[in-house]
Amino acid sequence: MKTKFFSIAILLMCSAMICFAVYADLTGKWTGNVKGPDGADFPLTYLFKADGNKLTGSLQSPQGELPISEGKINGADFSFTLDFNGTPISNVGKYYGDSIGVDAIIGGNKYHTKLLRAAN
């Protein structure tokens, strides 16, 4: 009985540490490009800060900086909203360890961005 309890306790601790590692690894600077409607690459830089299941930060682009709002993290999945000139843009993403995928729908078009951690 003690062995079973000990094994379950170890598994729970390992699971908690893995979840924390996913949250911690989102924090930082991530860069990538998204293809615009005309097919041209558009550079993006995300600055993420994870705090438990809360995500804050900003998006930097040639057009300026937009703060992230309503940011949530659920394991490797996350979501947030950007406000562009009064229009909310919902984003959903997934953390893959060495990269992040982010999808946004703007004006009925879906845009996908692959982000890589930037060197400081």
All heavy atoms as an XYZ file, in Angstrom:
902
protein
N       0.827     -1.196      0.000
C       0.000      0.000      0.000
C       0.870      1.258      0.000
O       0.592      2.191     -0.724
C      -0.923     -0.043      1.226
C      -1.873      1.105      1.288
S      -3.062      0.972     -0.056
C      -4.288      2.053      0.501
N       1.927      1.262      0.833
C       2.812      2.420      0.877
C       3.506      2.619     -0.464
O       3.694      3.755     -0.912
C       3.837      2.270      1.995
C       3.271      2.448      3.372
C       4.363      2.349      4.417
C       3.785      2.471      5.798
N       4.808      2.389      6.829
N       3.889      1.521     -1.105
C       4.567      1.612     -2.397
C       3.630      2.204     -3.450
O       4.047      3.042     -4.248
C       5.050      0.214     -2.840
O       5.878     -0.323     -1.828
C       5.799      0.294     -4.137
N       2.364      1.778     -3.432
C       1.395      2.295     -4.395
C       1.175      3.792     -4.173
O       1.150      4.580     -5.117
C       0.081      1.524     -4.256
C      -0.944      1.885     -5.297
C      -2.167      1.009     -5.154
C      -3.171      1.306     -6.241
N      -4.349      0.472     -6.128
N       1.030      4.198     -2.911
C       0.842      5.612     -2.588
C       2.055      6.427     -3.028
O       1.912      7.492     -3.633
C       0.607      5.784     -1.076
C       0.521      7.215     -0.657
C      -0.628      7.950     -0.907
C       1.589      7.835     -0.035
C      -0.709      9.279     -0.532
C       1.513      9.160      0.339
C       0.359      9.886      0.102
N       3.252      5.924     -2.753
C       4.484      6.609     -3.130
C       4.571      6.758     -4.651
O       4.921      7.817     -5.166
C       5.705      5.853     -2.579
C       7.008      6.512     -2.898
C       7.394      7.674     -2.245
C       7.849      5.981     -3.865
C       8.586      8.288     -2.535
C       9.045      6.589     -4.158
C       9.429      7.741     -3.501
N       4.237      5.708     -5.387
C       4.282      5.749     -6.855
C       3.312      6.786     -7.407
O       3.639      7.542     -8.320
C       3.950      4.378     -7.442
O       4.907      3.433     -7.055
N       2.103      6.830     -6.842
C       1.110      7.810     -7.298
C       1.587      9.227     -6.983
O       1.475     10.127     -7.818
C      -0.266      7.517     -6.668
C      -0.824      6.204     -7.240
C      -1.244      8.677     -6.898
C      -2.073      5.696     -6.563
N       2.155      9.423     -5.806
C       2.662     10.752     -5.428
C       3.772     11.204     -6.371
O       3.803     12.364     -6.807
C       3.167     10.729     -3.985
N       4.676     10.312     -6.740
C       5.766     10.643     -7.670
C       5.204     11.008     -9.033
O       5.617     11.986     -9.661
C       6.778      9.480     -7.784
C       7.518      9.289     -6.459
C       7.742      9.689     -8.922
C       8.386     10.453     -6.061
N       4.227     10.230     -9.528
C       3.609     10.529    -10.825
C       2.930     11.892    -10.830
O       3.044     12.654    -11.793
C       2.599      9.443    -11.199
C       3.189      8.117    -11.669
C       2.078      7.087    -11.840
C       3.948      8.295    -12.968
N       2.227     12.221     -9.755
C       1.563     13.516     -9.665
C       2.574     14.654     -9.644
O       2.384     15.687    -10.295
C       0.660     13.580     -8.431
C      -0.597     12.725     -8.489
C      -1.329     12.749     -7.150
C      -1.512     13.194     -9.608
N       3.666     14.493     -8.932
C       4.704     15.523     -8.882
C       5.344     15.705    -10.253
O       5.583     16.826    -10.695
C       5.761     15.182     -7.829
C       5.271     15.389     -6.422
S       6.408     14.953     -5.075
C       7.992     14.834     -5.781
N       5.615     14.631    -10.961
C       6.214     14.714    -12.297
C       5.253     15.407    -13.266
O       5.673     16.237    -14.073
C       6.580     13.336    -12.813
S       7.988     12.608    -11.961
N       3.966     15.074    -13.167
C       2.968     15.713    -14.035
C       2.917     17.213    -13.779
O       2.859     18.009    -14.712
C       1.588     15.119    -13.801
O       1.579     13.758    -14.161
N       2.945     17.610    -12.518
C       2.922     19.035    -12.178
C       4.166     19.735    -12.710
O       4.092     20.853    -13.221
C       2.822     19.210    -10.664
N       5.333     19.096    -12.620
C       6.570     19.706    -13.113
C       6.543     19.833    -14.630
O       7.003     20.826    -15.180
C       7.779     18.893    -12.654
C       8.019     19.025    -11.166
S       9.501     18.268    -10.484
C       9.863     16.911    -11.478
N       5.973     18.876    -15.338
C       5.875     18.957    -16.795
C       4.957     20.112    -17.189
O       5.293     20.891    -18.072
C       5.379     17.627    -17.386
C       6.478     16.572    -17.260
C       4.956     17.786    -18.836
C       6.024     15.166    -17.571
N       3.827     20.261    -16.531
C       2.920     21.376    -16.830
C       3.601     22.706    -16.564
O       3.505     23.638    -17.348
C       1.641     21.280    -15.996
S       0.543     19.971    -16.544
N       4.330     22.815    -15.449
C       5.041     24.057    -15.142
C       6.093     24.349    -16.197
O       6.266     25.482    -16.617
C       5.686     23.975    -13.757
C       6.456     25.215    -13.415
C       5.795     26.380    -13.071
C       7.833     25.227    -13.480
C       6.496     27.533    -12.779
C       8.546     26.368    -13.186
C       7.871     27.528    -12.834
N       6.788     23.322    -16.673
C       7.821     23.521    -17.697
C       7.214     24.074    -18.979
O       7.790     24.935    -19.629
C       8.560     22.222    -17.966
N       6.032     23.603    -19.359
C       5.372     24.116    -20.556
C       5.045     25.586    -20.370
O       5.286     26.407    -21.241
C       4.105     23.291    -20.888
C       3.284     23.975    -21.961
C       4.489     21.896    -21.331
N       4.487     25.957    -19.210
C       4.178     27.358    -18.958
C       5.449     28.205    -19.009
O       5.488     29.227    -19.647
C       3.525     27.538    -17.586
C       2.168     26.908    -17.432
C       1.764     26.408    -16.215
C       1.270     26.814    -18.483
C       0.509     25.840    -16.043
C       0.024     26.242    -18.322
C      -0.338     25.763    -17.093
O      -1.571     25.210    -16.931
N       6.497     27.753    -18.337
C       7.732     28.524    -18.248
C       8.385     28.697    -19.607
O       8.956     29.738    -19.886
C       8.698     27.858    -17.275
N       8.301     27.706    -20.472
C       8.975     27.768    -21.756
C       8.314     28.727    -22.750
O       8.937     29.111    -23.733
C       9.092     26.380    -22.377
C      10.202     25.554    -21.760
O      11.103     26.140    -21.137
O      10.161     24.337    -21.919
N       7.080     29.115    -22.548
C       6.448     30.096    -23.428
C       7.026     31.493    -23.221
O       7.053     32.299    -24.143
C       4.944     30.160    -23.159
C       4.031     29.344    -24.031
C       2.592     29.485    -23.576
C       4.165     29.686    -25.480
N       7.484     31.773    -22.026
C       8.013     33.097    -21.715
C       9.237     33.393    -22.554
O      10.149     32.583    -22.655
C       8.358     33.194    -20.214
O       7.158     33.054    -19.456
C       9.016     34.520    -19.884
N       9.231     34.571    -23.180
C      10.381     34.998    -23.960
C       9.991     35.637    -25.269
O       8.825     35.950    -25.525
N      10.985     35.817    -26.109
C      10.818     36.470    -27.402
C      10.778     35.409    -28.499
O      11.658     34.562    -28.590
C      11.990     37.420    -27.629
C      11.915     38.254    -28.862
C      13.123     39.204    -28.881
C      13.095     40.138    -30.053
N      14.240     41.068    -30.031
N       9.740     35.465    -29.344
C       9.527     34.514    -30.423
C       9.333     35.285    -31.733
O       8.619     36.289    -31.762
C       8.288     33.664    -30.147
C       8.402     32.825    -28.920
C       8.208     33.226    -27.619
C       8.757     31.443    -28.852
N       8.407     32.173    -26.774
C       8.748     31.063    -27.498
C       9.072     30.490    -29.819
C       9.041     29.774    -27.082
C       9.363     29.207    -29.404
C       9.347     28.850    -28.050
N       9.955     34.829    -32.804
C       9.861     35.537    -34.082
C       9.422     34.594    -35.202
O       9.646     33.388    -35.137
C      11.207     36.175    -34.473
O      12.192     35.150    -34.596
C      11.654     37.198    -33.457
N       8.815     35.196    -36.217
C       8.398     34.442    -37.389
C       7.833     35.378    -38.430
O       7.878     36.604    -38.276
N       7.315     34.809    -39.485
C       6.701     35.567    -40.568
C       5.337     34.984    -40.869
O       5.110     33.795    -40.693
C       7.547     35.487    -41.840
C       8.865     36.189    -41.701
O       8.917     37.381    -41.411
N       9.948     35.455    -41.878
N       4.460     35.847    -41.333
C       3.160     35.404    -41.812
C       3.016     35.937    -43.235
O       3.499     37.021    -43.553
C       2.012     35.896    -40.891
C       1.872     37.398    -40.914
C       0.701     35.224    -41.248
N       2.397     35.150    -44.096
C       2.164     35.577    -45.474
C       0.904     36.432    -45.516
O      -0.161     36.022    -45.051
C       2.001     34.375    -46.395
C       3.293     33.617    -46.596
C       3.464     33.221    -48.039
C       4.727     32.440    -48.229
N       5.902     33.238    -48.376
N       1.037     37.613    -46.081
C      -0.104     38.508    -46.226
C      -0.972     38.081    -47.391
O      -0.639     37.144    -48.124
N      -2.104     38.765    -47.598
C      -3.005     38.424    -48.694
C      -2.333     38.493    -50.069
O      -2.722     37.784    -50.990
C      -4.122     39.469    -48.593
C      -4.020     40.036    -47.232
C      -2.603     39.863    -46.788
N      -1.285     39.328    -50.174
C      -0.579     39.456    -51.446
C       0.564     38.449    -51.590
O       1.284     38.455    -52.584
C      -0.036     40.876    -51.610
C       0.957     41.260    -50.519
O       1.204     40.446    -49.601
O       1.491     42.385    -50.593
N       0.755     37.591    -50.563
C       1.799     36.574    -50.604
C       3.142     37.016    -50.046
O       4.069     36.224    -49.944
N       3.252     38.282    -49.687
C       4.513     38.795    -49.132
C       4.661     38.388    -47.667
O       3.669     38.326    -46.930
C       4.556     40.313    -49.257
N       5.904     38.102    -47.256
C       6.182     37.786    -45.850
C       6.098     39.046    -45.000
O       6.577     40.112    -45.380
C       7.574     37.171    -45.700
C       7.592     35.696    -46.025
O       6.516     35.065    -45.956
O       8.665     35.175    -46.337
N       5.492     38.901    -43.846
C       5.285     39.991    -42.911
C       5.931     39.578    -41.597
O       5.484     38.618    -40.964
C       3.779     40.199    -42.757
C       3.369     41.429    -42.051
C       3.433     42.659    -42.675
C       2.900     41.366    -40.755
C       3.038     43.808    -42.014
C       2.502     42.502    -40.092
C       2.568     43.735    -40.718
N       7.022     40.235    -41.153
C       7.722     39.815    -39.935
C       6.936     40.137    -38.663
O       6.338     41.206    -38.547
C       9.027     40.602    -39.986
C       8.705     41.815    -40.783
C       7.651     41.403    -41.773
N       6.945     39.193    -37.726
C       6.268     39.354    -36.444
C       7.208     38.967    -35.315
O       7.987     38.026    -35.447
C       5.035     38.453    -36.369
C       3.960     38.639    -37.433
C       2.904     37.554    -37.290
C       3.337     40.017    -37.333
N       7.114     39.685    -34.199
C       7.850     39.344    -32.988
C       6.867     39.356    -31.827
O       6.193     40.362    -31.590
C       8.987     40.351    -32.714
O       9.887     40.332    -33.810
C       9.729     39.995    -31.436
N       6.765     38.236    -31.147
C       5.915     38.125    -29.967
C       6.790     38.118    -28.721
O       7.808     37.432    -28.684
C       5.106     36.825    -29.987
C       3.998     36.791    -31.002
C       4.236     36.412    -32.316
C       2.695     37.118    -30.636
C       3.214     36.370    -33.250
C       1.665     37.078    -31.571
C       1.932     36.701    -32.871
O       0.916     36.651    -33.791
N       6.377     38.874    -27.720
C       7.009     38.844    -26.410
C       5.967     38.267    -25.451
O       4.965     38.915    -25.164
C       7.424     40.251    -25.960
C       8.411     40.950    -26.879
C       8.614     42.401    -26.455
C       9.740     40.214    -26.872
N       6.190     37.027    -25.015
C       5.251     36.344    -24.139
C       5.784     36.301    -22.715
O       6.983     36.143    -22.489
C       5.036     34.889    -24.585
C       4.283     34.728    -25.871
C       4.783     33.927    -26.883
C       3.052     35.338    -26.071
C       4.092     33.744    -28.063
C       2.349     35.170    -27.250
C       2.870     34.366    -28.247
N       4.839     36.409    -21.754
C       5.162     36.177    -20.354
C       4.072     35.278    -19.791
O       2.893     35.648    -19.758
C       5.218     37.484    -19.564
C       5.605     37.242    -18.105
C       5.811     38.528    -17.362
C       6.349     38.304    -15.989
N       5.483     37.611    -15.066
N       4.490     34.076    -19.401
C       3.561     33.110    -18.816
C       3.649     33.189    -17.300
O       4.735     33.246    -16.730
C       3.906     31.705    -19.282
N       2.490     33.203    -16.652
C       2.406     33.194    -15.195
C       1.301     32.215    -14.826
O       0.122     32.577    -14.819
C       2.119     34.598    -14.675
C       2.098     34.662    -13.162
O       2.543     33.695    -12.499
O       1.628     35.684    -12.625
N       1.693     30.964    -14.582
C       0.697     29.914    -14.354
C      -0.081     29.685    -15.633
O       0.503     29.419    -16.677
N      -1.403     29.867    -15.575
C      -2.213     29.677    -16.783
C      -2.587     31.006    -17.443
O      -3.421     31.055    -18.330
C      -3.470     28.859    -16.478
C      -4.423     29.576    -15.554
O      -4.097     30.605    -14.977
N      -5.604     29.028    -15.396
N      -1.918     32.095    -17.037
C      -2.179     33.419    -17.605
C      -1.045     33.802    -18.562
O       0.126     33.605    -18.260
C      -2.284     34.452    -16.488
C      -2.643     35.827    -16.976
C      -2.783     36.797    -15.817
C      -3.104     38.180    -16.368
N      -3.118     39.177    -15.311
N      -1.418     34.354    -19.721
C      -0.444     34.776    -20.720
C      -0.607     36.267    -20.993
O      -1.715     36.740    -21.254
C      -0.644     33.988    -22.022
C       0.322     34.282    -23.159
C       1.738     33.852    -22.790
C      -0.125     33.572    -24.433
N       0.493     37.010    -20.901
C       0.509     38.425    -21.234
C       1.650     38.673    -22.207
O       2.436     37.775    -22.497
C       0.695     39.302    -19.979
O       1.926     38.931    -19.331
C      -0.463     39.149    -19.008
N       1.743     39.894    -22.685
C       2.834     40.237    -23.582
C       2.368     41.155    -24.689
O       1.403     41.909    -24.533
N       3.068     41.061    -25.831
C       2.738     41.940    -26.945
C       3.191     41.337    -28.270
O       4.004     40.415    -28.308
C       3.392     43.307    -26.759
O       4.801     43.173    -26.770
N       2.644     41.895    -29.337
C       3.048     41.575    -30.701
C       3.698     42.823    -31.274
O       3.124     43.914    -31.204
C       1.839     41.183    -31.550
C       2.050     41.203    -33.070
C       3.036     40.124    -33.495
C       0.742     41.062    -33.798
N       4.879     42.662    -31.846
C       5.564     43.766    -32.511
C       5.648     43.455    -33.997
O       6.011     42.342    -34.386
C       6.956     43.965    -31.931
C       6.951     44.322    -30.471
C       8.340     44.357    -29.864
O       9.286     43.840    -30.415
N       8.434     44.968    -28.706
N       5.287     44.457    -34.814
C       5.345     44.314    -36.266
C       5.809     45.646    -36.847
O       5.927     46.634    -36.114
C       3.974     43.935    -36.819
O       3.115     45.056    -36.807
N       6.047     45.706    -38.141
C       6.428     46.982    -38.747
C       5.367     48.083    -38.543
O       5.682     49.262    -38.614
C       6.575     46.649    -40.233
C       6.945     45.206    -40.245
C       6.160     44.607    -39.112
N       4.121     47.696    -38.269
C       3.055     48.673    -38.048
C       2.967     49.142    -36.600
O       2.158     49.993    -36.288
C       1.702     48.095    -38.469
C       1.424     48.204    -39.951
C       2.372     47.368    -40.783
O       2.719     46.261    -40.392
N       2.792     47.887    -41.915
N       3.752     48.564    -35.707
C       3.720     48.979    -34.308
C       3.562     47.807    -33.360
O       3.745     46.650    -33.732
N       3.208     48.133    -32.125
C       3.096     47.134    -31.062
C       1.652     47.038    -30.594
O       0.979     48.050    -30.418
C       3.999     47.518    -29.894
C       4.047     46.495    -28.797
C       5.100     46.811    -27.741
O       5.898     47.731    -27.940
O       5.118     46.106    -26.729
N       1.180     45.795    -30.395
C      -0.166     45.540    -29.898
C      -0.072     44.711    -28.627
O       0.591     43.670    -28.620
C      -0.995     44.769    -30.930
C      -1.228     45.430    -32.279
C      -1.929     44.459    -33.229
C      -2.052     46.692    -32.110
N      -0.741     45.129    -27.549
C      -0.724     44.325    -26.326
C      -1.621     43.089    -26.458
O      -2.633     43.115    -27.145
C      -1.256     45.272    -25.252
C      -2.090     46.249    -26.005
C      -1.468     46.383    -27.378
N      -1.208     42.038    -25.785
C      -1.999     40.808    -25.708
C      -2.984     40.951    -24.554
O      -2.617     41.388    -23.465
C      -1.074     39.595    -25.477
C      -0.274     39.317    -26.749
C      -1.867     38.369    -25.043
C       0.791     38.254    -26.564
N      -4.246     40.580    -24.797
C      -5.236     40.562    -23.724
C      -5.920     39.202    -23.702
O      -5.829     38.437    -24.657
C      -6.269     41.685    -23.914
O      -6.986     41.501    -25.106
N      -6.587     38.919    -22.604
C      -7.342     37.676    -22.427
C      -6.488     36.432    -22.695
O      -6.986     35.427    -23.203
C      -8.586     37.667    -23.322
C      -9.522     38.824    -23.081
C     -10.652     38.894    -24.082
O     -11.029     37.845    -24.646
O     -11.158     40.004    -24.309
N      -5.205     36.494    -22.357
C      -4.306     35.379    -22.607
C      -4.497     34.241    -21.617
O      -4.530     34.463    -20.407
N      -4.630     33.023    -22.145
C      -4.831     31.836    -21.317
C      -3.940     30.710    -21.815
O      -3.722     30.567    -23.018
C      -6.292     31.377    -21.386
C      -7.268     32.394    -20.864
C      -8.686     31.928    -21.056
C      -9.611     33.051    -20.630
N     -10.789     33.151    -21.417
N      -3.451     29.912    -20.872
C      -2.630     28.745    -21.197
C      -3.301     27.520    -20.602
O      -3.722     27.530    -19.455
C      -1.205     28.882    -20.617
C      -0.543     30.158    -21.106
C      -0.363     27.663    -20.977
C       0.765     30.475    -20.396
N      -3.379     26.463    -21.417
C      -3.921     25.187    -20.956
C      -2.981     24.095    -21.443
O      -3.135     23.591    -22.554
C      -5.343     24.992    -21.494
C      -5.980     23.729    -20.970
O      -5.474     23.105    -20.042
N      -7.078     23.331    -21.564
N      -1.966     23.773    -20.627
C      -0.956     22.803    -21.042
C      -0.134     23.384    -22.167
O       0.443     24.446    -22.042
N      -0.102     22.718    -23.323
C       0.655     23.203    -24.479
C      -0.176     24.127    -25.370
O       0.354     24.749    -26.284
C       1.162     22.021    -25.299
N      -1.477     24.240    -25.100
C      -2.356     25.100    -25.896
C      -2.500     26.456    -25.222
O      -2.501     26.557    -23.996
C      -3.742     24.463    -26.043
C      -3.695     23.140    -26.758
O      -2.947     23.026    -27.748
O      -4.405     22.209    -26.329
N      -2.639     27.496    -26.033
C      -2.843     28.824    -25.477
C      -3.694     29.657    -26.424
O      -3.862     29.318    -27.601
C      -1.508     29.522    -25.176
C      -0.617     29.728    -26.371
C      -0.618     30.930    -27.059
C       0.243     28.727    -26.789
C       0.208     31.128    -28.150
C       1.084     28.910    -27.874
C       1.062     30.124    -28.569
N      -4.253     30.745    -25.890
C      -5.072     31.653    -26.696
C      -4.905     33.061    -26.156
O      -4.558     33.267    -24.993
C      -6.546     31.233    -26.656
O      -7.032     31.306    -25.328
N      -5.155     34.026    -27.023
C      -5.108     35.427    -26.614
C      -5.818     36.260    -27.671
O      -6.143     35.783    -28.756
C      -3.663     35.910    -26.413
C      -2.780     35.792    -27.624
C      -2.682     36.829    -28.540
C      -2.044     34.639    -27.846
C      -1.862     36.714    -29.660
C      -1.221     34.514    -28.958
C      -1.130     35.562    -29.865
N      -6.052     37.524    -27.332
C      -6.705     38.458    -28.237
C      -5.795     39.657    -28.454
O      -5.129     40.118    -27.530
C      -8.057     38.915    -27.656
O      -8.878     37.764    -27.454
C      -8.776     39.877    -28.578
N      -5.773     40.137    -29.698
C      -5.096     41.387    -30.045
C      -6.169     42.373    -30.479
O      -7.142     41.991    -31.135
C      -4.110     41.177    -31.199
C      -2.956     40.213    -30.937
C      -2.235     39.893    -32.238
C      -1.991     40.811    -29.931
N      -6.021     43.643    -30.129
C      -6.955     44.675    -30.550
C      -6.268     45.516    -31.620
O      -5.316     46.233    -31.339
C      -7.355     45.540    -29.361
C      -8.414     46.564    -29.725
O      -8.379     47.113    -30.841
O      -9.275     46.830    -28.876
N      -6.750     45.415    -32.859
C      -6.175     46.174    -33.961
C      -7.178     47.225    -34.419
O      -8.189     46.904    -35.024
C      -5.811     45.241    -35.124
C      -5.134     45.949    -36.263
C      -3.834     46.405    -36.140
C      -5.807     46.174    -37.449
C      -3.213     47.068    -37.181
C      -5.198     46.823    -38.496
C      -3.892     47.282    -38.364
N      -6.928     48.473    -34.049
C      -7.818     49.597    -34.401
C      -9.268     49.335    -34.013
O     -10.184     49.568    -34.803
C      -7.725     49.920    -35.895
C      -6.375     50.463    -36.293
O      -5.711     51.107    -35.496
N      -5.960     50.188    -37.509
N      -9.473     48.796    -32.814
C     -10.820     48.531    -32.319
C     -11.412     47.205    -32.745
O     -12.522     46.871    -32.351
N     -10.686     46.443    -33.547
C     -11.160     45.128    -33.978
C     -10.422     44.040    -33.211
O      -9.202     43.934    -33.330
C     -10.923     44.931    -35.493
O     -11.591     45.971    -36.209
C     -11.436     43.576    -35.948
N     -11.145     43.241    -32.406
C     -10.476     42.153    -31.694
C     -10.107     41.012    -32.649
O     -10.907     40.623    -33.496
C     -11.502     41.703    -30.654
C     -12.816     42.152    -31.188
C     -12.553     43.341    -32.083
N      -8.887     40.531    -32.518
C      -8.417     39.409    -33.333
C      -8.066     38.268    -32.382
O      -7.126     38.371    -31.587
C      -7.185     39.806    -34.170
C      -7.536     40.965    -35.095
C      -6.671     38.610    -34.957
C      -6.345     41.583    -35.796
N      -8.849     37.191    -32.458
C      -8.610     36.023    -31.613
C      -7.481     35.190    -32.206
O      -7.423     34.976    -33.414
C      -9.867     35.169    -31.504
O     -10.876     35.897    -30.850
N      -6.588     34.729    -31.344
C      -5.461     33.892    -31.734
C      -5.466     32.628    -30.891
O      -5.764     32.682    -29.697
C      -4.140     34.624    -31.478
C      -3.939     35.809    -32.384
O      -3.194     35.741    -33.337
N      -4.607     36.914    -32.091
N      -5.154     31.511    -31.506
C      -4.967     30.261    -30.781
C      -3.604     29.712    -31.176
O      -3.147     29.889    -32.309
C      -6.075     29.220    -31.070
C      -7.411     29.698    -30.543
C      -6.171     28.904    -32.541
N      -2.942     29.085    -30.211
C      -1.613     28.577    -30.497
C      -1.318     27.281    -29.777
O      -2.067     26.844    -28.903
N      -0.196     26.682    -30.169
C       0.263     25.442    -29.563
C       1.779     25.515    -29.433
O       2.465     25.912    -30.365
C      -0.137     24.242    -30.401
C       0.156     22.918    -29.712
C      -0.668     21.818    -30.337
C      -0.592     20.561    -29.535
N      -1.575     20.468    -28.500
N       2.250     25.121    -28.264
C       3.676     25.085    -27.960
C       4.208     23.691    -28.288
O       3.655     22.695    -27.843
C       3.878     25.407    -26.478
C       5.284     25.217    -25.994
C       6.266     26.127    -26.327
C       5.624     24.129    -25.197
C       7.565     25.960    -25.880
C       6.912     23.954    -24.753
C       7.876     24.873    -25.094
O       9.161     24.706    -24.660
N       5.253     23.632    -29.112
C       5.827     22.351    -29.535
C       7.217     22.096    -28.962
O       7.871     21.149    -29.356
C       5.904     22.296    -31.072
C       4.549     22.294    -31.720
C       4.042     23.451    -32.287
C       3.767     21.144    -31.758
C       2.793     23.462    -32.886
C       2.514     21.151    -32.349
C       2.037     22.311    -32.911
O       0.797     22.318    -33.499
N       7.685     22.935    -28.065
C       9.011     22.759    -27.477
C      10.031     23.646    -28.153
O      10.529     24.586    -27.560
N      10.321     23.374    -29.432
C      11.292     24.190    -30.153
C      10.630     25.244    -31.026
O      11.292     26.073    -31.634
C      12.223     23.318    -30.996
C      11.473     22.545    -32.075
O      10.231     22.423    -31.983
O      12.121     22.061    -33.015
N       9.300     25.212    -31.107
C       8.565     26.183    -31.925
C       7.162     26.374    -31.362
O       6.716     25.622    -30.491
C       8.494     25.726    -33.380
O       7.712     24.545    -33.482
N       6.491     27.385    -31.897
C       5.109     27.687    -31.534
C       4.339     27.885    -32.836
O       4.831     28.522    -33.767
C       5.022     28.985    -30.703
C       5.688     28.818    -29.341
C       3.577     29.418    -30.523
C       5.738     30.101    -28.536
N       3.136     27.354    -32.908
C       2.247     27.624    -34.027
C       1.127     28.528    -33.550
O       0.549     28.279    -32.495
N       0.840     29.591    -34.289
C      -0.235     30.521    -33.939
C      -1.146     30.694    -35.144
O      -0.675     30.910    -36.265
C       0.328     31.902    -33.510
C      -0.813     32.867    -33.190
C       1.253     31.773    -32.316
N      -2.466     30.588    -34.920
C      -3.466     30.799    -35.962
C      -4.358     31.969    -35.578
O      -4.774     32.088    -34.424
C      -4.338     29.557    -36.147
C      -3.568     28.388    -36.707
O      -2.777     28.586    -37.642
O      -3.766     27.259    -36.210
N      -4.639     32.826    -36.558
C      -5.550     33.953    -36.366
C      -6.473     34.038    -37.568
O      -6.075     33.716    -38.687
C      -4.769     35.250    -36.208
N      -7.707     34.468    -37.323
C      -8.649     34.699    -38.424
C      -8.890     36.199    -38.508
O      -9.348     36.828    -37.553
C      -9.963     33.930    -38.215
C      -9.680     32.434    -38.217
C     -10.971     34.301    -39.293
C     -10.875     31.548    -38.000
N      -8.546     36.743    -39.673
C      -8.683     38.182    -39.904
C      -9.470     38.374    -41.190
O      -9.053     37.902    -42.250
C      -7.301     38.856    -40.023
C      -6.445     38.562    -38.783
C      -7.455     40.359    -40.243
C      -5.009     38.982    -38.922
N     -10.587     39.049    -41.084
C     -11.411     39.304    -42.266
C     -11.839     38.045    -42.993
O     -11.895     38.012    -44.214
N     -12.109     36.984    -42.246
C     -12.538     35.730    -42.846
C     -11.407     34.860    -43.368
O     -11.641     33.749    -43.832
N     -10.175     35.349    -43.305
C      -9.012     34.571    -43.756
C      -8.226     34.048    -42.560
O      -7.993     34.779    -41.607
C      -8.083     35.440    -44.619
C      -8.757     35.905    -45.880
O      -9.345     35.114    -46.606
N      -8.699     37.203    -46.146
N      -7.809     32.784    -42.645
C      -7.014     32.180    -41.581
C      -5.536     32.353    -41.912
O      -5.097     32.066    -43.022
C      -7.338     30.692    -41.446
C      -6.587     30.009    -40.330
C      -6.994     28.546    -40.224
C      -6.204     27.826    -39.175
N      -6.594     26.419    -39.083
N      -4.792     32.841    -40.923
C      -3.350     33.045    -41.074
C      -2.619     32.191    -40.043
O      -2.966     32.205    -38.869
C      -2.995     34.519    -40.876
C      -3.587     35.404    -41.942
C      -4.820     36.020    -41.739
C      -2.930     35.595    -43.144
C      -5.372     36.823    -42.722
C      -3.480     36.398    -44.137
C      -4.702     37.009    -43.919
O      -5.242     37.800    -44.900
N      -1.629     31.454    -40.500
C      -0.823     30.607    -39.631
C       0.605     31.132    -39.584
O       1.152     31.506    -40.609
C      -0.802     29.160    -40.122
C       0.058     28.272    -39.284
N      -0.360     27.784    -38.070
C       1.327     27.821    -39.466
C       0.615     27.046    -37.547
N       1.641     27.068    -38.371
N       1.160     31.158    -38.396
C       2.534     31.606    -38.203
C       3.282     30.556    -37.393
O       2.778     30.081    -36.375
C       2.582     32.939    -37.426
O       1.800     33.888    -38.112
C       3.992     33.430    -37.283
N       4.468     30.192    -37.851
C       5.359     29.355    -37.059
C       6.401     30.279    -36.445
O       7.076     31.031    -37.149
C       6.054     28.294    -37.933
C       7.010     27.426    -37.145
C       7.712     26.422    -38.024
C       8.705     25.613    -37.203
N       9.434     24.664    -38.062
N       6.511     30.217    -35.106
C       7.435     31.075    -34.378
C       8.573     30.247    -33.799
O       8.357     29.126    -33.343
C       6.715     31.785    -33.235
C       5.499     32.641    -33.609
C       4.797     33.121    -32.356
C       5.912     33.791    -34.486
N       9.754     30.822    -33.822
C      10.932     30.217    -33.206
C      11.445     31.143    -32.127
O      11.350     32.383    -32.252
C      12.024     29.965    -34.246
C      11.645     29.036    -35.398
C      12.783     28.995    -36.432
C      11.337     27.644    -34.887
N      12.007     30.567    -31.073
C      12.552     31.383    -29.992
C      13.701     32.224    -30.532
O      14.593     31.727    -31.206
C      13.027     30.521    -28.832
C      13.347     31.347    -27.591
C      13.752     30.482    -26.406
N      12.712     29.606    -25.920
C      11.763     29.949    -25.050
N      11.708     31.188    -24.613
N      10.874     29.077    -24.655
N      13.668     33.517    -30.249
C      14.701     34.434    -30.724
C      15.886     34.434    -29.759
O      15.726     34.294    -28.551
C      14.129     35.849    -30.822
N      17.067     34.596    -30.326
C      18.268     34.753    -29.506
C      18.220     36.147    -28.901
O      17.852     37.114    -29.552
C      19.518     34.578    -30.354
N      18.574     36.251    -27.648
C      18.531     37.567    -26.987
C      19.629     38.393    -27.463
O      20.399     38.921    -27.648
C      18.555     37.419    -25.476
C      17.253     36.802    -24.980
O      16.218     36.996    -25.590
N      17.323     36.073    -23.907
